[in-house]
Amino acid sequence: MRLTPRKEEIEAVKALLEDPSFESADQMAKALIKEIAEFLQMRDWIALVHTWSDGHRGLNWAPFGNEAEARAFASKLSIDGTGRLVKLHSPGVMLANTVGKKGWKGYCRHHDCGHAPFTHSAASAARGACQIPTCPCDKFQK
């Protein structure tokens, strides 16, 4: 699985590495693993789904970071049957769109909101109040 680190991911990991409040390397390692897992949960992935030539379900491989990586892997296989690519949508994004993701890039930065842009009403060329009934946000903040 190939990953291209994103700027906000690098900044968050650097902040943890430079945080003097950790009392041990174990404590820092746990925090880093949790942070990185959260980043990965917010990404979409690709799976290579295999079917044997007789039509029965075959072998499946995942995750791949993009279609090119999955196709390159598939071209190296020499097994009977066919393979197709399937997009695995992010469970983190689905949850964030529902319950909010405070402080996350692309989501509302209002301190009580954190919801996706599409949950906010259109206000000319911008986004207005959040339409989640329990959210007090009156304007989408980038």
C-alpha positions in Angstrom: 0.0 0.0 0.0 1.5 3.3 -1.1 0.6 6.4 0.8 1.2 10.0 -0.1 1.3 11.9 3.2 -0.9 15.0 3.2 0.2 18.3 4.6 -2.3 18.3 7.5 -1.3 14.7 8.4 2.4 15.6 8.5 1.7 18.7 10.7 -0.4 16.6 13.1 2.3 13.9 13.4 5.0 16.6 13.9 3.0 18.1 16.7 2.8 14.8 18.5 6.6 14.2 18.0 7.4 17.6 19.4 4.9 17.4 22.3 6.9 17.5 25.6 4.0 16.2 27.7 4.6 12.5 26.8 6.1 10.7 29.8 7.4 7.8 27.8 8.1 6.5 24.3 5.3 4.0 24.7 2.8 6.8 25.4 3.9 8.7 22.4 3.8 5.6 20.2 0.2 4.9 21.2 -0.8 8.5 20.4 0.9 8.4 17.0 -0.7 5.1 16.1 -4.2 6.4 17.0 -3.6 9.6 15.1 -2.4 7.8 11.9 -5.3 5.3 12.1 -7.7 8.2 12.2 -6.1 9.7 9.1 -6.3 6.4 7.3 -9.9 5.9 8.3 -10.7 9.2 6.4 -9.3 7.9 3.1 -11.0 5.9 0.4 -9.2 2.7 -0.8 -9.3 0.3 -3.7 -9.8 -3.4 -3.5 -9.0 -6.0 -6.2 -11.8 -8.4 -6.4 -11.1 -11.7 -8.1 -13.5 -14.2 -9.7 -12.4 -17.7 -10.8 -12.9 -18.5 -14.5 -15.8 -20.8 -13.5 -17.6 -17.9 -12.0 -17.1 -18.6 -8.3 -15.8 -16.0 -6.0 -12.1 -15.9 -5.8 -9.4 -14.1 -3.8 -9.6 -10.5 -2.8 -6.8 -8.0 -2.0 -6.8 -4.7 -0.3 -6.2 -1.9 0.5 -4.5 -0.1 -2.4 -4.1 3.6 -2.2 -5.2 4.2 -5.8 -6.3 2.4 -9.0 -2.9 2.4 -10.6 -1.3 0.6 -7.7 -4.1 -2.0 -7.8 -3.7 -2.5 -11.5 0.1 -2.9 -11.2 -0.5 -5.6 -8.6 -3.1 -7.3 -10.7 -0.7 -7.3 -13.8 1.9 -9.3 -11.7 -0.6 -12.0 -10.8 -0.7 -15.1 -12.9 -3.8 -16.9 -11.5 -6.9 -18.2 -13.3 -9.9 -15.8 -13.6 -10.5 -12.2 -13.7 -10.2 -9.3 -11.4 -12.0 -6.0 -11.0 -11.4 -2.9 -8.9 -13.9 -1.9 -6.3 -13.7 1.5 -4.4 -13.9 1.1 -0.6 -15.5 4.3 0.7 -14.2 5.7 3.9 -16.1 4.9 7.1 -14.5 7.9 8.7 -16.0 10.3 6.2 -19.4 8.7 6.5 -19.3 9.2 10.3 -17.8 12.7 10.0 -20.6 13.8 7.6 -23.2 12.5 10.1 -21.8 13.5 13.5 -19.2 16.1 12.5 -15.4 16.2 12.5 -14.2 19.2 14.5 -11.0 20.8 13.3 -10.7 18.5 10.2 -9.8 20.1 6.8 -12.9 20.6 4.6 -15.3 20.5 7.5 -16.8 23.5 9.3 -14.3 25.1 11.7 -17.1 26.6 13.9 -16.3 25.5 17.4 -19.7 23.8 17.9 -20.2 22.4 14.4 -17.6 20.4 12.4 -20.1 19.2 9.9 -19.5 18.7 6.1 -20.1 21.7 3.8 -23.2 20.1 2.2 -25.0 20.2 5.5 -24.9 24.0 5.4 -27.4 26.0 3.4 -26.4 27.9 0.3 -25.8 31.6 1.0 -25.0 33.1 -2.4 -21.5 31.9 -3.3 -20.8 30.7 0.2 -22.3 28.4 2.8 -24.7 29.6 5.5 -26.1 28.0 8.6 -25.8 24.3 9.3 -29.0 22.4 8.6 -28.4 19.8 11.3 -31.3 20.6 13.8 -29.1 20.4 16.9 -26.2 22.4 15.5 -26.0 26.1 16.5 -23.6 27.0 13.6 -24.9 30.1 11.7 -22.3 30.2 9.0 -19.8 27.7 7.4 -16.3 28.6 8.5 -13.3 27.4 6.4 
